[in-house]
């Protein structure tokens, strides 16, 4: 695979293995020249800064430190991440604001709407192991 998009369902980023812990591999992603022309770069987050690291769970292959690899990310995972991180909290905030504004003063309704996000993000934090299984990237040797 090349460091560009290999097909319409995945993104491929090249990187170097920086750490190996048990069955997980930490890969430092290289700056990708293909990110400049990508339509999804605003959502992806990989193109935001020069150095990004991603943890990939792998039990099949053996890797060595400083080995060049390709990380394969499914496009559908990006949409799922946007839904969990932005869309659901927005609707929670909006619904609580509308409902509570009928019963409370405006400032109390605003605080309640913001307060509902605290348990939401705590639930996401406690479900992080489940999310790691869903949002798993693949790794291939180059």
Secondary structure as GFF3:
##gff-version 3
##sequence-region A 1 142
A	DSSP	beta_strand	10	21	.	.	.	ID=ss1
A	DSSP	beta_strand	24	29	.	.	.	ID=ss2
A	DSSP	three_ten_helix	33	37	.	.	.	ID=ss3
A	DSSP	alpha_helix	41	44	.	.	.	ID=ss4
A	DSSP	beta_strand	52	57	.	.	.	ID=ss5
A	DSSP	beta_strand	68	74	.	.	.	ID=ss6
A	DSSP	alpha_helix	75	82	.	.	.	ID=ss7
A	DSSP	pi_helix	83	87	.	.	.	ID=ss8
A	DSSP	alpha_helix	88	103	.	.	.	ID=ss9
A	DSSP	alpha_helix	106	126	.	.	.	ID=ss10
A	DSSP	alpha_helix	128	134	.	.	.	ID=ss11
A	DSSP	beta_strand	138	141	.	.	.	ID=ss12
###
